[in-house]
């Protein structure tokens, strides 16, 4: 069987032509990929990694890379595991939620906020990890360390317009039985929502402050109607990582470099990733593995799209999808800084990004955060245009992160009971035409500078390998072709299988892939040592 699959593999190697012309940006936003404004804001935090503080880069560059961290990276004292819905695990989830809210509070940079501040945990569809006391099944395969990245984004509090395309809390069904048991189905839990003090002009707690009672997580229930609205709502996000040292070999104690591995959605395919980690470690590489995408990456959102004018929905979709991918970049940036601080020998070592499936979808955005930090990149089963992936993937109903409801705008009803008449006359859902879908896609891409259709151009600056499934339906194969084109058509191994078989057979290609990474790292320039503070977007001021 292996020989038969090998025969299905075709390899494309780009011609080495001096002065080859490069494609112009496909959309106006492509030129703004590295602008600070392209990156979503977060609650500003102190850079606790003091050794990383250095001179601020030239502000005239207008580039986001090499700026202050957008969250708090910490090393964990215990292993972690995907959560399960057992009473013991749910209690631990609540404890860690409270601790993470307090951590974000104590790390926040800037003035104390007035009034009430509420921190909300992840909502339906989110994927969390929790600490565990269980030892590793095989200590030889266990990570050397675990890390977590904690950040907060501010939820807009201004009233939504009548035609708001996003539905804040859609009435969605329970997840299907075949979803992983670790998927959170709680609504967001408010944490540390305490009244502000000091009377008129006084300042209340900024999430939580030293000397105030430890905030306690609420149970997953609807808000009390008598509870006043908070002045500020912060959405908590967490991302977990594991770090593996190279397997001992010979007298050289230093790793040859660092692999940063971005998995598929929900951390899949775990067994294949385990095999790849072992392959790289056996060749002297250290591995930093994102255990899953950030906790809100698969959180459920529903959008109403007007067939007459899809642009409001497109802007909202672009904002949310960009925010989720940016959090991947923020988490990698933060934890990588922590790892390098603990292991200075990695500061100048080659650094290679490897993304699989959902990890390959966000890899160009992670790279765009600091292009100079990377020596090479490998994208396995990736694609461009996140919206098209969400609309067309055969995994869309399983993951269920985004729901799109095509419904015309209701007419403006006259009279005092306008709201009631509008509800009664709400138009029915419609099936969009191909032209309407294309209009939504065009508006989305024009408002999504962090989508890989734009950020993939940065892959042209370093050795890059694509591993592509020509019959892929999970990440449609033509979207993989678009990503490859946007990246300048680097070397590509095209395999005549679908998404699942691509990863089932990946261990057979692991040694060859590791050979490619080793050779690419040798011909790549030395990476920059790590992120340093500079101007960064901030949600609450600094």
PEMOMO-V316378 format. One record per residue. RES is the residue in one letter. PHI is phi as a letter, one per 40 degrees, with the letter a starting at -180 (* if undefined). BURIAL is 1 if it has 24 or more other C-alpha atoms within 12 Angstrom, else 0. Layout:
# PEMOMO-V316378
res=RES phi=PHI burial=BURIAL
res=RES phi=PHI burial=BURIAL
This chain:
# PEMOMO-V316378
res=X phi=* burial=0
res=X phi=d burial=0
res=X phi=c burial=0
res=X phi=c burial=0
res=X phi=c burial=0
res=X phi=d burial=0
res=X phi=c burial=0
res=X phi=c burial=0
res=X phi=c burial=1
res=X phi=b burial=0
res=X phi=b burial=0
res=X phi=b burial=0
res=X phi=b burial=0
res=X phi=c burial=0
res=X phi=c burial=0
res=X phi=c burial=0
res=X phi=b burial=0
res=X phi=c burial=0
res=X phi=g burial=0
res=X phi=c burial=0
res=X phi=c burial=0
res=X phi=b burial=0
res=X phi=c burial=0
res=X phi=c burial=0
res=X phi=d burial=1
res=X phi=c burial=0
res=X phi=b burial=1
res=X phi=d burial=0
res=X phi=c burial=1
res=X phi=c burial=1
res=X phi=c burial=1
res=X phi=c burial=1
res=X phi=d burial=1
res=X phi=c burial=1
res=X phi=c burial=1
res=X phi=d burial=1
res=X phi=c burial=0
res=X phi=c burial=1
res=X phi=c burial=1
res=X phi=c burial=1
res=X phi=c burial=1
res=X phi=b burial=1
res=X phi=d burial=1
res=X phi=c burial=1
res=X phi=b burial=1
res=X phi=c burial=1
res=X phi=c burial=1
res=X phi=c burial=1
res=X phi=c burial=1
res=X phi=d burial=0
res=X phi=c burial=0
res=X phi=c burial=1
res=X phi=c burial=0
res=X phi=a burial=0
res=X phi=c burial=0
res=X phi=c burial=0
res=X phi=c burial=0
res=X phi=d burial=0
res=X phi=c burial=0
res=X phi=c burial=0
res=X phi=c burial=0
res=X phi=g burial=0
res=X phi=b burial=1
res=X phi=c burial=1
res=X phi=d burial=1
res=X phi=g burial=1
res=X phi=b burial=1
res=X phi=c burial=1
res=X phi=c burial=1
res=X phi=c burial=1
res=X phi=a burial=1
res=X phi=b burial=1
res=X phi=c burial=1
res=X phi=b burial=1
res=X phi=c burial=1
res=X phi=c burial=1
res=X phi=c burial=0
res=X phi=b burial=0
res=X phi=c burial=1
res=X phi=b burial=1
res=X phi=a burial=1
res=X phi=d burial=1
res=X phi=c burial=1
res=X phi=b burial=1
res=X phi=c burial=0
res=X phi=b burial=0
res=X phi=d burial=0
res=X phi=c burial=0
res=X phi=c burial=1
res=X phi=c burial=1
res=X phi=c burial=0
res=X phi=c burial=1
res=X phi=d burial=1
res=X phi=c burial=1
res=X phi=c burial=0
res=X phi=c burial=1
res=X phi=c burial=1
res=X phi=c burial=1
res=X phi=c burial=1
res=X phi=c burial=1
res=X phi=c burial=1
res=X phi=c burial=1
res=X phi=d burial=1
res=X phi=c burial=1
res=X phi=c burial=1
res=X phi=c burial=1
res=X phi=c burial=1
res=X phi=c burial=1
res=X phi=b burial=1
res=X phi=h burial=0
res=X phi=c burial=0
res=X phi=c burial=1
res=X phi=c burial=1
res=X phi=c burial=1
res=X phi=g burial=1
res=X phi=c burial=1
res=X phi=b burial=1
res=X phi=b burial=1
res=X phi=b burial=1
res=X phi=b burial=1
res=X phi=c burial=1
res=X phi=c burial=1
res=X phi=b burial=1
res=X phi=d burial=1
res=X phi=g burial=1
res=X phi=c burial=1
res=X phi=b burial=1
res=X phi=b burial=1
res=X phi=b burial=1
res=X phi=a burial=1
res=X phi=c burial=1
res=X phi=b burial=0
res=X phi=c burial=0
res=X phi=c burial=0
res=X phi=c burial=0
res=X phi=c burial=0
res=X phi=c burial=0
res=X phi=b burial=0
res=X phi=d burial=0
res=X phi=c burial=0
res=X phi=c burial=0
res=X phi=c burial=1
res=X phi=c burial=1
res=X phi=c burial=1
res=X phi=a burial=1
res=X phi=b burial=1
res=X phi=b burial=1
res=X phi=b burial=1
res=X phi=b burial=1
res=X phi=b burial=1
res=X phi=a burial=1
res=X phi=b burial=1
res=X phi=b burial=1
res=X phi=c burial=1
res=X phi=c burial=1
res=X phi=d burial=0
res=X phi=b burial=0
res=X phi=c burial=0
res=X phi=d burial=0
res=X phi=c burial=0
res=X phi=c burial=0
res=X phi=d burial=0
res=X phi=c burial=1
res=X phi=d burial=1
res=X phi=c burial=1
res=X phi=c burial=1
res=X phi=c burial=1
res=X phi=c burial=1
res=X phi=b burial=0
res=X phi=c burial=0
res=X phi=c burial=0
res=X phi=b burial=0
res=X phi=c burial=0
res=X phi=c burial=0
res=X phi=c burial=1
res=X phi=c burial=0
res=X phi=c burial=0
res=X phi=c burial=0
res=X phi=c burial=0
res=X phi=d burial=1
res=X phi=c burial=0
res=X phi=c burial=1
res=X phi=c burial=1
res=X phi=c burial=1
res=X phi=b burial=1
res=X phi=c burial=1
res=X phi=c burial=1
res=X phi=d burial=1
res=X phi=c burial=1
res=X phi=c burial=1
res=X phi=b burial=1
res=X phi=f burial=1
res=X phi=c burial=1
res=X phi=b burial=1
res=X phi=c burial=1
res=X phi=c burial=1
res=X phi=b burial=0
res=X phi=g burial=0
res=X phi=g burial=0
res=X phi=c burial=0
res=X phi=g burial=0
res=X phi=c burial=0
res=X phi=b burial=0
res=X phi=c burial=1
res=X phi=c burial=1
res=X phi=c burial=1
res=X phi=g burial=1
res=X phi=a burial=1
res=X phi=b burial=1
res=X phi=d burial=0
res=X phi=g burial=0
res=X phi=c burial=0
res=X phi=d burial=0
res=X phi=c burial=1
res=X phi=c burial=1
res=X phi=b burial=1
res=X phi=c burial=1
res=X phi=c burial=1
res=X phi=c burial=0
res=X phi=c burial=0
res=X phi=a burial=0
res=X phi=c burial=0
res=X phi=c burial=0
res=X phi=c burial=0
res=X phi=c burial=0
res=X phi=c burial=0
res=X phi=c burial=0
res=X phi=c burial=0
res=X phi=c burial=0
res=X phi=c burial=1
res=X phi=c burial=1
res=X phi=b burial=1
res=X phi=b burial=1
res=X phi=b burial=1
res=X phi=c burial=1
res=X phi=c burial=1
res=X phi=b burial=1
res=X phi=b burial=1
res=X phi=b burial=1
res=X phi=b burial=1
res=X phi=b burial=1
res=X phi=b burial=1
res=X phi=b burial=1
res=X phi=b burial=1
res=X phi=c burial=1
res=X phi=c burial=1
res=X phi=c burial=1
res=X phi=d burial=0
res=X phi=a burial=0
res=X phi=g burial=0
res=X phi=c burial=0
res=X phi=c burial=0
res=X phi=c burial=0
res=X phi=c burial=1
res=X phi=c burial=1
res=X phi=c burial=1
res=X phi=i burial=1
res=X phi=b burial=1
res=X phi=c burial=1
res=X phi=b burial=1
res=X phi=b burial=1
res=X phi=b burial=1
res=X phi=c burial=1
res=X phi=c burial=1
res=X phi=d burial=1
res=X phi=g burial=1
res=X phi=g burial=1
res=X phi=c burial=1
res=X phi=c burial=1
res=X phi=d burial=1
res=X phi=c burial=0
res=X phi=c burial=1
res=X phi=c burial=1
res=X phi=d burial=1
res=X phi=c burial=1
res=X phi=c burial=1
res=X phi=d burial=1
res=X phi=c burial=1
res=X phi=c burial=1
res=X phi=c burial=1
res=X phi=c burial=1
res=X phi=c burial=1
res=X phi=b burial=1
res=X phi=g burial=1
res=X phi=c burial=1
res=X phi=c burial=1
res=X phi=b burial=1
res=X phi=b burial=1
res=X phi=b burial=1
res=X phi=c burial=1
res=X phi=c burial=1
res=X phi=a burial=1
res=X phi=c burial=1
res=X phi=d burial=1
res=X phi=d burial=1
res=X phi=c burial=1
res=X phi=c burial=1
res=X phi=b burial=1
res=X phi=c burial=1
res=X phi=c burial=1
res=X phi=b burial=1
res=X phi=b burial=1
res=X phi=b burial=1
res=X phi=c burial=1
res=X phi=b burial=1
res=X phi=c burial=1
res=X phi=c burial=1
res=X phi=c burial=0
res=X phi=a burial=1
res=X phi=c burial=1
res=X phi=c burial=1
res=X phi=c burial=1
res=X phi=c burial=1
res=X phi=c burial=1
res=X phi=c burial=1
res=X phi=c burial=1
res=X phi=c burial=1
res=X phi=c burial=1
res=X phi=c burial=1
res=X phi=c burial=1
res=X phi=c burial=1
res=X phi=c burial=1
res=X phi=c burial=1
res=X phi=c burial=1
res=X phi=c burial=1
res=X phi=c burial=1
res=X phi=c burial=1
res=X phi=d burial=1
res=X phi=c burial=1
res=X phi=c burial=1
res=X phi=c burial=1
res=X phi=c burial=1
res=X phi=d burial=1
res=X phi=c burial=1
res=X phi=c burial=1
res=X phi=d burial=1
res=X phi=c burial=1
res=X phi=c burial=1
res=X phi=c burial=1
res=X phi=c burial=1
res=X phi=c burial=1
res=X phi=c burial=0
res=X phi=b burial=0
res=X phi=d burial=0
res=X phi=c burial=0
res=X phi=c burial=1
res=X phi=c burial=1
res=X phi=b burial=1
res=X phi=c burial=1
res=X phi=d burial=1
res=X phi=b burial=1
res=X phi=b burial=1
res=X phi=c burial=1
res=X phi=b burial=1
res=X phi=b burial=1
res=X phi=b burial=1
res=X phi=f burial=1
res=X phi=d burial=1
res=X phi=c burial=1
res=X phi=c burial=1
res=X phi=c burial=1
res=X phi=b burial=1
res=X phi=d burial=1
res=X phi=c burial=1
res=X phi=c burial=1
res=X phi=c burial=1
res=X phi=c burial=1
res=X phi=c burial=1
res=X phi=c burial=1
res=X phi=a burial=1
res=X phi=d burial=1
res=X phi=c burial=1
res=X phi=c burial=1
res=X phi=b burial=1
res=X phi=b burial=1
res=X phi=a burial=1
res=X phi=a burial=1
res=X phi=b burial=1
res=X phi=b burial=1
res=X phi=b burial=1
res=X phi=g burial=1
res=X phi=c burial=1
res=X phi=a burial=1
res=X phi=b burial=1
res=X phi=g burial=1
res=X phi=d burial=1
res=X phi=c burial=1
res=X phi=c burial=1
res=X phi=c burial=1
res=X phi=c burial=1
res=X phi=c burial=1
res=X phi=b burial=1
res=X phi=c burial=1
res=X phi=c burial=0
res=X phi=c burial=1
res=X phi=d burial=1
res=X phi=c burial=0
res=X phi=c burial=1
res=X phi=c burial=1
res=X phi=f burial=1
res=X phi=c burial=1
res=X phi=b burial=1
res=X phi=b burial=1
res=X phi=b burial=1
res=X phi=b burial=1
res=X phi=c burial=1
res=X phi=a burial=1
res=X phi=c burial=1
res=X phi=c burial=1
res=X phi=c burial=1
res=X phi=c burial=0
res=X phi=c burial=0
res=X phi=c burial=0
res=X phi=c burial=0
res=X phi=g burial=0
res=X phi=c burial=0
res=X phi=c burial=0
res=X phi=c burial=0
res=X phi=c burial=0
res=X phi=c burial=0
res=X phi=c burial=0
res=X phi=c burial=0
res=X phi=c burial=0
res=X phi=c burial=0
res=X phi=b burial=0
res=X phi=c burial=0
res=X phi=c burial=0
res=X phi=c burial=0
res=X phi=c burial=0
res=X phi=b burial=0
res=X phi=c burial=0
res=X phi=c burial=0
res=X phi=c burial=0
res=X phi=c burial=0
res=X phi=c burial=0
res=X phi=c burial=1
res=X phi=c burial=1
res=X phi=c burial=0
res=X phi=c burial=1
res=X phi=c burial=1
res=X phi=c burial=1
res=X phi=c burial=1
res=X phi=c burial=1
res=X phi=c burial=1
res=X phi=c burial=1
res=X phi=c burial=1
res=X phi=b burial=1
res=X phi=b burial=1
res=X phi=c burial=1
res=X phi=c burial=1
res=X phi=c burial=1
res=X phi=c burial=1
res=X phi=c burial=1
res=X phi=c burial=1
res=X phi=c burial=1
res=X phi=c burial=1
res=X phi=c burial=1
res=X phi=c burial=1
res=X phi=c burial=1
res=X phi=c burial=1
res=X phi=c burial=1
res=X phi=a burial=1
res=X phi=d burial=1
res=X phi=b burial=1
res=X phi=b burial=1
res=X phi=b burial=1
res=X phi=b burial=1
res=X phi=b burial=1
res=X phi=b burial=1
res=X phi=c burial=1
res=X phi=b burial=1
res=X phi=c burial=1
res=X phi=b burial=1
res=X phi=c burial=1
res=X phi=b burial=1
res=X phi=d burial=1
res=X phi=d burial=1
res=X phi=c burial=1
res=X phi=c burial=1
res=X phi=c burial=1
res=X phi=c burial=1
res=X phi=c burial=1
res=X phi=c burial=1
res=X phi=c burial=1
res=X phi=c burial=1
res=X phi=c burial=1
res=X phi=c burial=1
res=X phi=g burial=1
res=X phi=f burial=1
res=X phi=c burial=1
res=X phi=d burial=1
res=X phi=a burial=1
res=X phi=b burial=1
res=X phi=b burial=1
res=X phi=b burial=1
res=X phi=c burial=1
res=X phi=b burial=1
res=X phi=c burial=1
res=X phi=c burial=1
res=X phi=c burial=1
res=X phi=c burial=1
res=X phi=d burial=1
res=X phi=c burial=1
res=X phi=c burial=1
res=X phi=c burial=1
res=X phi=d burial=1
res=X phi=d burial=1
res=X phi=c burial=0
res=X phi=b burial=1
res=X phi=c burial=1
res=X phi=c burial=0
res=X phi=c burial=0
res=X phi=c burial=1
res=X phi=c burial=1
res=X phi=c burial=0
res=X phi=c burial=1
res=X phi=c burial=1
res=X phi=c burial=1
res=X phi=c burial=0
res=X phi=c burial=1
res=X phi=c burial=1
res=X phi=c burial=0
res=X phi=c burial=0
res=X phi=c burial=1
res=X phi=c burial=0
res=X phi=c burial=1
res=X phi=c burial=1
res=X phi=c burial=1
res=X phi=c burial=1
res=X phi=i burial=1
res=X phi=c burial=1
res=X phi=b burial=1
res=X phi=c burial=1
res=X phi=a burial=1
res=X phi=c burial=1
res=X phi=b burial=1
res=X phi=c burial=1
res=X phi=b burial=1
res=X phi=c burial=1
res=X phi=b burial=1
res=X phi=g burial=0
res=X phi=b burial=0
